[in-house]
Amino acid sequence: MSRRIPRILRDHWNKWLERPFPRLVAHFASQIIQSGQESGASELNLGIGGLLALLAAPGAFASLMLFPKYSSFLRWLRGARNFDVYWASLEDKYYFIVFSMVITGVVVAIKWQQILPSRQDYDNLAQLPLHSRTIFFANLAAILLLATMFAVDVNAASTIMMPGVVISERGTFPQLFAFIGVHAVCVILASAFTFFACFALLGVLMSVLPNRAFRTVSLYFRLALIVSLIVMLCTSFAAVPAVKALPSHPDSLVRFLPPVWYLGLYQTMQGRTNPQLEAVAWIGLKALGAAFLLAIAFSALSYRRYFTRIPESSDARQNPRQWHLRWMTHWADGSFLRNPFQRACYHFSVRALLRSETHCILFGAFVGLGLVVASQTALSATAAAADPLPSGDLLAVPLALAYFVILGMRFVFEVPAGLNANWLYRLIVGCRKEQTRAAARKIMLTFLVPAVVVPCLIGFSWAWGIRVGAIHAVYVLALSVVLMEIVLLRFRKVPFTCTLPLFQNHAIMLVFIYFIGFFVFTDFAAAMEHAMFRRPVLFGTVPLFLLLCWDVLRRIRRDTPDIDLELIYEEKEAREVQTLDIIYRGS
């Protein structure tokens, strides 16, 4: 009898899974995760395993970085005697809450287009005996299921590691488990609020805008959302002092920040609070409930309208942004594109970048991060003493922006735009050694010069004269070209036509190198230029440095085997055993 009950339950469960509603939930969930490509649309398809691992890793690394702060030995060396870990960890709690909200918001912004019903959904589901209400609630259930899964995954590592690090030397096991429970509740509620708030805004836009206008406006809204989240993450250190000052400044605007609401809930649940934090904690709970109700209400109002109007739109509606680039085509062909391959590669890549929502969002995220870092650098430079020459911090502003523009462009080159169409390039171009690196460099310069170099020339010329402005603009351009040559050293593919690179063991080290490279490219290079402005004779070292870089890169390319210069359209794992391909011919 005891064995029959699990078998009966399993049979009932399997029968229920065969019903229309759970099958629809599974269909919509797999569609959102897999980012199925429709009509050659570009998607960042990482796969569920890789995406979950990628989202969980930052929380673990951030938790490990807290060991020096909560080490009793290091606190003793610093002379910190009275140390309440629950109040001392206020900054860290706020950071993890913000991090959870940012990751959730970015995932929603990138996956936004998969949440909407597609024409394929209409063609497949509208003919079935299914009510539109059933389709809507199945899609909503899939979204809630995935939102919960992502929220738990983003905070899984930090939920266990961060409390363990904070109370590792003074806490007991009951205190540890209580800390873990409070941390899990607060960060997951913060993630849920971000998800439902973004989803409610999506429903509002779908309700009030026509179909074509919605697809255009949603792109700019998603870019603005990602940039806002990045700004909130980068400025998280500035909000905590204002939170600590809430008892003396109860009317501070910091109480309207959503992360502050859940920080107040965090402290209230741990019994380390004040009336102001208790008040904002209730605001967070009420805001979560309101976001959930608004998301359900506006989604119910707009989903049926959007779903039923799909057949009224033509197939061309998939890409409403028709950028007219004829003037740019004629100018580029007659100025710097030398041969037909470069022209074809350049025009295809520029159009693919401008017309793809995924690539625009990813590139916009890099540019937004560059703007945040550049603005923080500029603000820190305003406190410097008056100087007839620009300070090193001000000189680093355009360099920081250029660094993120170049890295962002290099990153989006790896994201494919419709792999089901790259057979055309294999057929026409094949694997011949072509000038893909030169074409990629010219694409980068197309965006870098008007966005960074020209504003740098105008701004510094207006503030410090044409001589300083011209020298700094040329300096930024020269270093940017060197950086382009470095990041494109092994580049041997037509942009947007190759599968995503496979995860390599050195990927984490590469991120660390890029992190160090940022400070070398910005702070060190700006300090050197500032010293050269002080002693103009040192500017003679710049051509020598450029010649040295050119010679090193030339030698590396010369020593590269010919097989590593052929075009590729599919990333493959490196062979564990490398052969020399030596052919013996007997006499």
ABEGO torsion letter per residue (X at the ends): XAAAAAAAAAAAAAAAAABAAAAAAAAAAAAAAAGBBBGGBBBBBAEAAAAAAAAAAAAAAAAAAAAAAABAAAAAAAGBABBBAAAAAAAAAAAAAAAAAAAAAAAAAAAAAAABBBAAAAAAAAABBBBAAAAAAAAAAAAAAAAAAAAAAAAAAAAAAAAAAAAAAABBAAAAAAAAAAAAAAAAAAAAAAAAAAAAAAAAAAAABBAAAAAAAAAAAAAAAAAAAAAAAAAAAAAAAAAAAAAABAABAAAABAAAAAAAAAAAAAGBBBAAAAAAAAAAAAAAAAAAAAAAAAAAAAAAAAAAAAAABBAAAABABBBBAAAAAAAAAAAABABAAAAAAAAAAAAAAAABAAAAAAAAAAAAAAAAAAAAAAAAAAABBBBABBBAAAAAAAAAAAAAAAAAAAAAAABBBGAAAAAAAAAAAEABBBBAAAAAAAAAAAAAAAAAAAAAAAAAAAAAEAAAAAAAAAAAAAAAAAAAAAAAAABBBBBGABBBBBBBAAAAAAAAAAAAAAAAAAAAAAAAAAAAAABAAAAAAAAAAAAAAAAAAAAAAAABBAAAABBBABBBBBBABBBAGBBBBBX
